[in-house]
Amino acid sequence: MPERLFSRRYDVGPEMLLDFLQQAMAGLPTVTSYQLDDSGDRINFTTSFTLTSWGENMVAAVAGDERDGSILSVSGEPRVGALSTPWGEEIHGATIEAQLFAALAPSIETAQSNPIMMLQADHRRVEALFVRIGTTDGDERAELVKQLLAALRVHMELEERHVYPLVGAEVDADVAEEAEVEHQLARDGLAQLEELTPDEAGFDAALTMVMAGIEHHVQEEEGDAFPRLAAQLGPERLADLARQLSAARADLIEREQRPAAGRTTAKQDKADTAASRPPRPKRPSNRTRTPRSKPRAARIDPDETTKADLLQRAKKAGVSGYSHMSKAELAKAITQAK
């Protein structure tokens, strides 16, 4: 029966820690083989024979904790070598522990001072939840959906409060506006998802819609916005942003862990976000209309409005493919749809 050998807590998410763990396994001198388990949350490995001991059926398991960190636990069946004494098992276990923690330390330290790695780890967690939701059912699926909603609420609020203002100021205002709009579209899908039970008709279609939107959003962030932001900020400002995100994340996670009465739903979150933004001023029109004249759709000047406003209007007008259009294309498509 495998016994627990050692464990340690880290201030990074489980997906990030598991990725670092696989990298560390490749460089450990005592590890002869390793493989990611089908469960996706542990690595099975074997250690080499030494004069003190060797190990088989070794497992390095990663689990999330209530503070949005991770706990690494290693268990296994250390065996006494032919030339060793029983205390060799303890020595061998201590050797593996020291080597593993030393190999993980640089990656963990970098992650804690790199906000881009933090945000990308959030993306990996959401992607993993999508996969698990798609392969489960019943109560387990319902619990995973709750985890997905909570993870996305925290992540989107972090980006909107601390990241997108920097993207708008340092990279491109249009990029930041488009990201905000994509978050609102994601909230639309999440609100719909939250209203359905996992076995209800329409749930899978709503899940697919949310997945597709977030996949597109992640590709744009990781392929364009994040690299450009990192280049503009430099190491010192990136480290400062990492500290801001870590502190804000702790507060947001505490909010998510409150009883249901103290939390917001996806629908409420969407409404609160929309209400917090001032209404856009109406522009005066120079057009006159006779009583019998048929109303005509006014031409939209893309230079007199924002892309975020155009994206929202395109959605309401039923324009297809609007998320990939330029401002000029959006203005033309909206006018033609009226």
N, C-alpha and C positions, 0 to 999 in steps of 0.2 A: 504493500500500500504506500503510494507516494506520501512523503511528509513535507510540511512547509519548512523551507530552509531560511528564508529572509524576505523582507518586504520594505518598501519605502514609498513615501508620498512625494509627488511632484506637482508644481504649480503650472502644469500645462494640461491640455485636454487629452483624453484617451487616444484619439486618432493620431495626434501628433506624437505622443509618447510611443505608440506602437510602431510608427514609422521610424523613429529614432532607434528603437529597440532592434529592428531588423538590420539597420545599418551597423549597430554595435556588434551584433552577432557575427557579422561578416569579418570583423577584425579581431575577435577574441581568440587568443592562442589556445585556450583550453576547449573551445567548441569545435567538434569535428563535423557536425551536421545540424541543420535547423530547417524548419518549415513552418509557414503560417498555417495555423489550424483552420478548418472549414468554418468554424464559428466566427472567425474574423477578429477575435479579441485575445488571442494567445498564440505563443510560438512554442512548438515542441522541438526539443534539441537534445543532443547527446554530447557529453564531454569526454575528453581523452583519458587514457590510462596514465597514471603517474605512480611513483613509488608509494604514494599515500592512499590514493583511491581513484575511482572513476565513477561517472554518473550515467544512468540510463532513465528513460521515461521522464526526462526533465521537462518542466513546463514553466514558461514565463507568462503569467496572465496579467492583463491590464484591465482595470475597472475604473469608471468615473466615480467621483465622490460628490458630496452635497455642496462643496465649495467650488465646483467647476474645475477641480484638479483631477489627478489620477493617482491610483495606487498600483504599484508594480509588486507582484507577489511571485516568488520562485519556489517551486516544489519539485520533488523528484525522489529517486531511489539511489542514493550514493552507495557504491559497492567498495568493499575493502579489497585492495590489491593483494596479490600473492605474497609480496614482501613487506606488507604494511601491517600496522596494528589498528584496532578499532578507532582510535582517536584520529586516524587518517581521514575518516569521513568528515569530521568537523573541520579539519584543515583544508580539505578540498572544497567544501562548501564555502568557507571563508575566502578562499582564493577566487572562486567564481564571483562571489559577491563584490569583492574589491575590484576585480577587473571590469565587471559590468557597470558598476557605479562610476568608475573612472572614465569608461568609454562614453557614457551618457552625459556626463557633466558638461563638456563643451557645447553640445547641441542644445541642452536645456538652457544654459546661460545665454546663448545666442538668441534662442526663441523668446526669452523673457525680456530682451531688450530690442526685439525686432517686431514692430506692430504688423508688418506685412505678413510675417509668418503666423502671427496670432490670427489674423483675419482669414488667411488661407486654411488654417486648421479648422476654423469654424465652417468653411466651405466643405472640407473633407467630412466633417461630422454630419452635416446636413445630407451630403451625398450618401453616406453610409446608412443614415436613417431612411432615406428614400428606398434604398435597396432592401432593407429589412422589412419595411412596411409592405413592399411588393411581394414578399415571400412568406408572410405570416397572415394570420386571421384571428378572429375572436378578440378576447380580452388583451392578448399580447399586442395585437395590431392597434387597438385603441390606446394602449399605454404608449406605444411608439409614436403615435400621432400627437399625443400630448407633449412628448419630448421634442418632436419636430417643431410644433408651434412655439414652445418656450424658447428653443434654441434660435429660431428665426426672429422672434421678438427682440431678444437681447442683441443679436448680431446687427439687425437693421437699425436699432436705436443707437448703437455704438457708432456705426458708420455715419448716420445722419447728424449726430451731435458733434463728432470729433474728426471724422475723416473727410466727408464731402465738403465742409467749408474750406478745408485746406486744398482739396482738389480744385474747387472753384477759384480759389485765390492764386494757387501756384501752378496749376496745370491748364485747365480749360473750363470756363464757366458752363459751356454747353454740355460737357461731359458730366459735370456734377448735376446739372439739371436733369439730364436724361436718366442718371442713376436714381435720383429721387423719384422720378415718374415710374421707373421700373419697380421700385419698392412699393409704390402705391398699387400698381397692378398685381404685385405679389400679395399684398394685403387683401385685395379683392378675392383672389383665389383662396387664400387661407381662411377668410371669413366664410366662404362657401363650403370649404372642407370641414370647418368646425361645426357647421350646421348639420352635417350628415354623419350617420354612424358608419363604421368601416364596412359593414355588410349591406349597406343601403344602396339601391340603384343610383348611379350617378357619382358615387364616391371615387371609383377608379378613374373616371373621366376627369373629375376635378383634380385628382392627384396628378394625373398626366399633364394637365394644363399648368399646374404650379411647377412641376418638375421642369417642363420645357422653358418656362419663363426664367426660372432661377438658373438653369444651365446656361442660357444665353447671357444673363447678367453676370455670372461668374466668369465666363470667358472674356467678356469685355473688361472686367475689373483686373483679372490676373494677367491678361494679355496686353493691356494698354494703360489703364488708369493707375494701377499700383506701381508698375515699374517707373512710370514718369514721375509719380509723386515721390518715390524713394530717391530718385536722382535729384529732384529739386530740393528736398529737405536736408539731405546729408545726415551723417551719423548722429550728431548731437540732437538735432530736432526730432529724428526718428526715435531716439531713446526717450525723449521727453513725451512723445506721442504714445509710446509703449506704456509709460507710467500712467498716463491719463486713461488709456484703455483698460489697464489692469484695475485701477481704482474704480472706474465707472462700471466695469463688468461685475465687480463684487457687489456693488449697490443694486444693480439690475437683477442679478441672480437672487439676492435676498428678497427682492420684490416678487420674483416669480415663485419663490418658495412659501410665500404667505398663504393663509387659507384662501379658498376660492373667492370669498367676499372682498378680499383686498387686492385681487388681480383683475386685469383687464382682458377681455376677449379680443380675438382678432378683429371683430367688427367694431368694438369700442375703440381699439387702438387705431384703426383706420379713421374713424370719425374724429377722434381727438387730434390726430395729426392734421387732418384737413381743417379743423376748426382753429388750429393754432396759427394758420397762415392767413394774412390779411387778404380780403378779396381784391381782385385785380380791377383797377379803375376802368369804367366804360369810356371809350373814346367817342367824342362827338362826331356825328355824321353830317356831311354837307349835302347829302342826297335829300331831295324833296319827293313826295309821293302824292299823286292826285288820288281822290277818293276811289276812282274806278281802275286805277292802275294795278296790275298784278305785282305783288312783291317779288323782287328779284334778289338772288343771293349776292350780297356785296362781295367784291373781290377782297381777298385777305392779303395784306402786305406783310410778308414774312419778316421784314425789317422792323415792324412796329410791335412785334410781340416776341415771346420767348418760345424756345422749342418745347419746353415743358407744357406750356399752354396749348400749343399746336397738337402735341401728342394726346393730351386729354380730350381735345375737341375732335380729333380724328377717331378716337375710340368711341365717343358718343355718337358720331356720325356713321359708324359702321364701316369705316375705311379698312380694307384688308392690307396687311403688310406694313402698317404704319410705323412700326418700331424700327424699321430699317431705312426710312425715308429721310431725306434732307429737309430743312425748313421750307425751301421753295416747293419741293414735291408735296410736302404736307399741306401747305396753303392751297395749292392747286387741287389736290384730291378732296379736301374739305369743301371747297367752293363747288366742285362738280357734284359732290354727294348731296348738297342741299336741294 
